[in-house]
Each structure stands twice: as structure tokens, then as C-alpha cells.
Amino acid sequence: MIKFDYKLEQDFKSRQETFKPLIPKELPDIALIEAPNAIGKSALLNILALGLFGAKNKAIHNLLREKIRDLLDSDSQKLTFNFEISNEKNNLRILSKKSDPKNKSISVKLIKDGKEETLSSETFNVDFKLVYDIPIEPIGRLKGLPQELREQQNRIGERAMQLNLGLGSLIEEIKKSRDPNLISKLQEEKKRIKSNLEKLENRFKNNKNLLFQLKKYTYSKFFISYQDRLKLIRKEIRELDKESKNIKSEKIKIKKEDSEFLEMADNEIYEIRNKISEVFSILKKLLPKEKQCLEVWQDMDVESVLMEAEEKDVMSKEIEYFENKLNQILRSQDESKQLEASFFRKLINLLKDYRELNIIIPGVKRSISDFIEILQEKFAPFELFESKLDGINKILENLDSIKVQRDNFIKNIAKKVKGIKGKRGKTILDTEEPIVDLNKQKIHRLRVDEGLTKSKAGELKNNLIKINFDPEGIDISELYYSVSNSKEIEIFKYLGEEELYNKINDLDSEQKIIKGEINKKEYREKIIEKEIENMKKKKVHKYRLQLNYIDGLFKKTQRLFQKIGVEFQKNLNNLIEQEIDKKSLTPEQNEYFKRIGVYLAKRLKVIPYIDQEYKLKEINVLDDQIITDTEEIIPFSFFSTGQAQSAYLKGLIESTEGRKLIVFLDDVSTMDKKSMKPIIEKMRNLYKKGDLVAGIIAQKSDKEIRVTSLI
Amino acid sequence: MKDQLFSDFLFSLIKDEEDRELLKLLLEKKDKEEIIKILLKDKVGNK
């Protein structure tokens, strides 16, 4: 039973009119209303659809939806209504009311089995399906059958998405809850950090001590060395000064280019002498048993040896001897030990370049800095060994360099120097070359050297003061002696001055990095403690152990949504909007449209055509054809208006999706009795099964208003 | 409660067995909470 009443006031500017129902206010469950135009058939159906959320129902044709919306939105009309749809079979009543003409709100209630519930558009559509239609372009709309499918498919896609979101929230909830695994992992991490911290702190402490010893050793060693050198330079200057005063014969007249050549030769001698002295200090450590040879090396008069220019002199013999000895040591070293040491050193150096990277090394499952620590421990026993090898190689390089310089000197320099100096005392009258005092030239160079050496010694003095050893108050030789015998310094004793300064710088930088590491680890330790504390306050989620399973479900629902809600919907949208290029369809898309054709055929089952009914096998939505079970192909365009409309409406009410149907069909005059028959029969069957709650079919008639029950 | 023809249509397109299980629930149940409960019903006891 459908009971209704309404009042519609329309403002036509020049006049105002009020409409009230002319059709009987009580209608049977399935009613056929036949009446002339302008009696209010469409107005009644629009009002009933409005009261059942039709204004928002996208399944209703746009034209009708606009009319329904007009009832609410237009300023020129005021509407109040009140209706009730009751259905005994389902023991339900739907009450819809709009009592304020100025207010758009509509109250919809469902009373089912005595329980009352207020309905919203969403809750109404969960349990009911409103079909409201009017024959408009029936042939075109036959193609529109998939629209209905789009709604259904969209609902499942939406459900998949909602389920996916629900699972996502559940995963979040679980992740935020107490995680015993995470707690134990954090505790393990804390333990690991603590142990690493201890190691780092020890390393920092040891390095600090080592750095102090190294500074003492380096500064004192070279302070003494520069002081000694200063003494030697000064002594030489004094001797040259004395010589200059006693002998005047050193003054010679030579060409400017010869004078420059002598200066260059002098510099060469000076450089070779320095290298010899530098090599001596390390050779002493490397070959302590070779006292005799070392003494010869140390006492060698470099200038005389070079100037004598003999092919085999004491210098070349000594170099050859030391080279042989050092190569013997190198050959006697364990090759695999050398390789192992080189492997660790290179690996450590490589990793140091990446220590800031926050990654865990696979296999060892340690951070880079933790791994460096482990490697450094492993490398420690090789350090002295490596340092000695490095020292030997460095000395071999220096010996080679001395040899090259010596060979060059005796081949290209010595003879010419002798030639120039041979002119000593002779007066060359035909030239205007300046008088060159060779002694003064030498003294000048020594003065420059004195300045440099003094400045170096000064720097070292300052460095010593910085570490609290002022040479003014402390015996630096004693300091050097005590520190050079310490075990820590063992690994550095084969290193030259430059290498030692590099070591100091390296250690300084390493200390800064270690300090940074310590700070980072202490900070992380605090964060972990806080995390553990917070985690312990939380409760364990009842699905905690199922997290992986839920995660799997999350991915599956995502995949399903992607398939149904996105991929399938896109196919349907393209079909409905007629934007399909049949040639570029993928096999999956072809399969999809084929399935739609089979589905629609199953829904419609039969279709009237000319004077008989055909059983359907497939509706080819891509080619707009109907394929019958006898493989006959009938294009959509062959159908008459009434037949096409009949097929379309049947398609609409065929699918209930478990919802109760309410069907309003307006102005079915374009359809003859034969086309209407399957629709009315379908509605009747649905009503009997309890699937149709109410239905109204409105038809134009030139006679009086007539209401017929179709039950 | 479900529309059998529509269900058949979707099942004909979804081949993966696990996806079909989920689809069955999506077609039968409207409420995500209810579906989640069903999916996890046998799982809680396995703690």
C-alpha cells in the first residue's frame, strides 16, 4: 500500500498556483495509474523518488534527477509531502516526510518488525534499490545497460577499498601496540650499543694516550734534530766567516751563468746531504746491527765524494749495501701476512669514507662504524709489521732518489764545477763580470737555511709547550729518550718527519670521529630506553601475532580494489562513454567485455523481437548486437522503441543484489502491451517473492483517472 | 542475499583462489568490520 499526500505551491510571477493530489491518495502495492496529462502523475513519482533519496541516486536518468532536484532547489516552488509505503510480506513500512516548505530536510524512517530506524541515503541504498525510469531514447539506452553494472561493480570496488583501509588501520593499531619482539630487539640493540660504547670509549682513551706519546716523540725528536742542525749550520757559518777573513783567494771573477751553476750545484749537494741524514735516522732503527756501515754513512763528506766523481764511490757502495739488506728483509717477510695486513688496512680505509652512512652491512649485520671497530681490532697485530714494511719501502725510495741525484751530479755537474772553480784567482780582463765571493754565497745560503731551521725549531718548541713540555725548563733529550723507548711508539719509529705529522693529524681526526660516534650512540641509547619504556606501557594487541597475515590480506585487498574498483571500472566507463578503440584492446579487456555480454544476456534471458521471443546467449556491447542461443545476430538498431525499452527496463529490475526493489516507471505510452507484459510479469514475480516492496507504472490516457492493481 | 548473476560475472574474471575467497566475502558482507572478524576468526586461537 502506498499512502501519500502533498502540497506543491508554484510561483509563476503573474500568478501562484497550488497543486494537491488528484490521483487517489491510497494506491495498491503495484499500481498502474492511467490518466490524462497534467493530472500530476509525474509530480507524484518525482515526489515519491525525492522522498526516497532519488535526488542523489546516480542510477536515475539525469533528466529525471534534475526534475527531482528542482522540487527542492527551485525558489519558485514550495513543497511539503508525507507518504508511507507499507509491505506486509516484508513486514515493513517506509515513512517519508517533508513538513517545512522552506527547509530542504526530509525525514525518512523505516519501521521493520516493529523496530524504528532513521534512514540516510547510504543506509537506504544498503537495503533498498529504487528504480525510477521513463522511456527516453530507448535504443540508445539499451547500450546503457552496463550503467547498472557499473553501480554494482563500483560498490564491490568500494567495499574492497574500505576493507583495505580497515586492514590498514588495523595494521597501524597493531604497530602502535606493545610489540614484545620489538622490545627484545631494542633491548638487544641497547646491549650492543653499550658494548660498542665501551669499545669506543676505550679506543678514545687509548688513542688519546697514543696521540700524547706520539706528539711527545715527534716534537721532541725533531726539536732536538733541528736544534742540532742549527748548531751545525751556525758552526759552518762561523768557519766560513773565519775562512773569508783569512783567505781572500775565494773571490773569483766568473760569468753570471757560471755563478748560477755553482749555486745550483751547491743546492744539490745540500739536498743530497739532507736526504742522507734523514735516511740515517731510520736506517739506524731498521738495521741496528750494521753499526760500521751506518757510521760510514753518517760521517761521509758528501761534497768531497760528489766532487771526486768516481764511478764507484763510498756513497754508491753504501746505497747498494743498504738496498740489498732492506730487500732481504722484505723478501723474508711472510707474503700472506703482508696480504692480510694490506687487506685489513684497505678495507678499513674504504669503510671510513662511508662511516656516516646509516646502513647495516649484510652478513655481519653491523653498522659501518661497528664493523670498523671489529676490523681495527683484527688489524692491530699487523700495525707494527705494516709500519716497518712502509718504513723500508720509503727508505728504498729515498735511497733510489739519492742514487739518481748522485749519478746526475757526477755525470753532469762535478766536472763543470771543477772547471769554474779552476779559474779561481785568475783575472779575466776582457769581461765585465762581477766579482763573486764563493764563501759569501755559501754563507748566504746557510743563513737562509738557519732561518728556516730556527723557525721549524720554534714551531716545535711551541708544540711542546702546548703539551706541557717547555724546553726552557725540561731536558728535551731526556724526554725523547724516555718516550722513544715506550712500547706505544714502536710502530712509529720507522716513519719520517712528514709521515709522523700525518699520523698525528690522522689520529686527531679519528679522535673527533670517535667522539662523534660516542655522542651518536649515547643519544641512540637514550632514545631506545625511551622507546622500551613507552612500549612497555602499552598493551599487546590481540592480533599482534597475525600481523604478517593481516599484512598479506592488506596487499590482497589492495590488488582486488585495483582490479575491480580501478581496472574494471575504467573499462566500463570507457564502454559507457563510448571511448573504446576496439583495435587496441588487451586480451584482458576483450575477456572483460565478453563476460559483460554473457552477464547481460543471463540477466535479460529472453528478448521479444518482431513476433517472437528469443533466448539470449550474449549481448555484444562492443558491436551493439544481440546474439541468440541459435547464434542469430540482431543489431540493437533492428529493435523497435518499445522492444528496446522493454529490454532495458527488464535489465534494470532483473538485478536486485539482495536489496528490496521499489519501481516507478513514468510515461510508458511508447511501449505496447506486448513490450510491457514481461516487465509487469517480472514485477509481479518479484513482489510474490518479497523482493519488490512497491511499484507504480504511470501511463497516459485520454479517459478518466484510473488506478489498477497489478498484483 | 547476493546477486548470483553479478557474483558469477565477477568470479569469471577473478581467477586467483585467494582473491576469490576475499571476493566471496565482499559480495556476501557489506561491513568491513564483519569481514575482518571473519578473516581473523580462526587466527586468534593460534597465538
Interface residues (C-beta under 8 A of the other chain):
Chain A: V126 L149 Q152 Q153 I156 R159 A160 Q162 L163 L165 G166 L167 L170 K542 Y543 L545 Q546 Y549 I550 L553 K556 T557 R559 L560 K563 I564 F568 E591 Y592 R595 I596 V598 Y599 K602 R603 E654 S655 T656 E657 G658
Chain B: M1 K2 D3 L5 F6 D8 F9 L10 S12 L13 I14 E18 D19 L22 L23 L26 L27 K30 K32 E33 I35 I36 L39 L40 K43 V44 N46 K47
